Amino acid sequence: MSNHAKQIVKLQDGLNALSFLIQESLEKDTSQDKAEITAFVSNTLRKYADKLVKDSASQLSVDLTNLIDTKMTSISNDYTLLSNKINSFEKPTFYDREISGNKIHGGLITDFSSRGIKDSATKNILTISDVGIKVDVIDTSCISNNLTIEGNLETTGEIKAGKITVDEITADIRISRTSPLVFENTETDSIANKGILWTGSGHTKQFVFLPGPDRIFSSESIDVNKGNEYKIGNQPVLSSDTLGPSVVNSSLKKVGTLQNLKTNGSLNVNNYMFFDSDSNRLGLGTDTPNGDISILTMDHEFIISDDISNATWKVGTFTNASMDLITDGQTRLSISQSGKINVHSPANFANISVNGATNDDLIKLNVTGIIAQDGKKFEVGSAIPATGSYKQGDIVWNTNTQSKGYIGWVCIKSGTPGEWKTFGAIS
């Protein structure tokens, strides 16, 4: 086929396509704007005619000219019909639920709304693609399903939740709570070693729960504000300067100076001083005192005791031992284990009765039995002694003094009983 014939076929195909386009427009019941349809067809015809003239003018023949005239006449007639049809279009009336969404493809729908959607945007806000929905701002009061956020979540307001489960929280601001902080013991996770940790400066500071036995552990000192106190069962047990009144037992090893100390019950001081609350007895060196107050050494016990039956007090040794009374480091009076009394220095006596003698307020010393002064015996009797050992100068005072008799007898020669002479004639 010659090049000229090819041009004829090409031109005929183009004119047929343009004619088909106009016929299709005539057959459609379109609601497109009249001006847009008219402008589209007119511009298309003008551009195609110009192309024909430009591309094929030099090769036109009589047959080609006739073909173009015929086709152009047909196209012009069809265009006239299309134009008339367009001019006869009226604005269609659509009723509720009359147009299916399947009939809308492309184009801009303005001021759109439905039962659940209202579109008042003036610019593109929402983009839907196969990847998902992209929107810059969401204003909603409730998300009813589970929500997964891949990436960071940033909020400038408050987050309120019934429960938040996280692996780690980093916060530079105060955390306010209206409910307790709960550490839950589950099948896979224990509450042991859970609590509050402070890191970043030196060792890790801890306030945590420890098991075996269950307790709260603090790695640091706990400092309560002045005026406050530690309590157990809402009862004060310790303040800055006072043990609580409910503290009744203690294993204190060392204390400072105690003032106004009061104890209730038995007392043990260093396993040396014992007070028995049942017997109300105090023992030093013994926990079984034999007196109200008892001092026990290795072999002997000294007691002070109330003899209730005789309404007297007892002071002395409870064991078989002598006792000395001293002043200024010097022994002044000795009492032997057998009951003998020895005065070691000059003494002033007042109303003293010895060996059960009847006392008299006017008598300074009253002795029943033999007494001695500087080794000289003094005793009483109705005659000279018949037995016993006496020394020269010993005196027996006459208990049966009579007129023309004698005051007593004096030993002039030591012996048993020695030699005696009367003295002190009575007129």
FENDA-V390941 format. One line per field, one symbol per residue. ss: DSSP state (H for helix, E for strand, L for the rest). phi: phi as a letter, one per 30 degrees, with the letter a starting at -180 (. if undefined). psi: psi as a letter, one per 30 degrees, with the letter a starting at -180 (. if undefined). A space follows every 50 residues. Layout:
# FENDA-V390941
ss: ???
phi: ???
psi: ???
This chain:
# FENDA-V390941
ss: LLHHHHHHHHHHHHHHHHHHHHHHHHHLLLLLLHHHHHHHHHHHHHHHHH HHHHHHHHHLLHHHHHHHHHHHHHHHHHHHHHHHHHHLLLLLLLLLLLLL HHHLLLLLLLLLELLLLELLLLLLLEEELLLLEEELLLLLLLLLLLLLLL LLLLLLLLLLLLLLLLLLLLLLLLLLLLLLLLLLLLLLLLLLLLEEEELL LLLLEEEEEELLLLEEEELLLLLLLLLLLEEELLEEEELLLLELLLLLLL LLLLLLLLLLLLLLLLEEELLLEEEELLLLEEEELLLLLLLLEEEELLLL EEEEEEEHHHLEEEEEELLLLLEEEEELLEEEEEELLLLLEEELLLLLLL LEEELLLLLLLLLLEEELLLEEELLEEEEEELLLLLLLEELLLLEEEELL LLLLLEEEEEEEELEELLEEEEEEELL
phi: .dddddddddddddddddddddddddddcccdeedddddddddddddddd dddddbddcdbdddddddddddddddddddeddddddddcddcccehccd ddccbiiccchdabecbbcbdcadccbcbddlccbdbbcbcacdcdbccc kdcbbcccccbdabcbdabcbcbdccbcbddcccdcdcbcddiclcbbbj bidddbbbcbciddaccbdbdcccdejcadbbiicdcabdbbdddddcba bdcabddcbhdbbbjdbbchhbcbccddchccbcibcbdcbebbbccdbb bcbbbcdddchbccblddcdbdbccbbhicdcbcbddcjdcbccbebccb hccciiddcbedcdbbbcjdbbbhicdbbcacaddcbjcbcdjdbcdddb dbdicbdlbbdcbdlbcicbbdbidcd
psi: kleeeeeeeeeeeeeeeeeeeeeeeefkikgkkeeeeeeeeeeeeeeeee eeeefgefgkleeeeeeeeeeeeeeeeeeeeeeeeeffkljlkklkgekk fffkjllkjlhklaegkkjgkfljekkkafeakkkekkjlfkjflkkkjj akkkkfakjkkekkjlekkkkglkjkkglljkjkjlffklfkgkbkkklf jblkkkjlkklilklkkkflkjjlkkfllkkkhgkkfkafgkklffjfkl hkfklbkkkhkklkalkjjhgekkkjfefhkkkjgkgikglekkkkaefl kklkljieeghlkkkakflillkkklkhgkkekkjlffgkkkkflkkjkj hkkkhgkklkffkekjkjaklkjhfkkklllfllkfllkllkfkkkkkfi klkgaleakkkfkkajgakkkllikk.
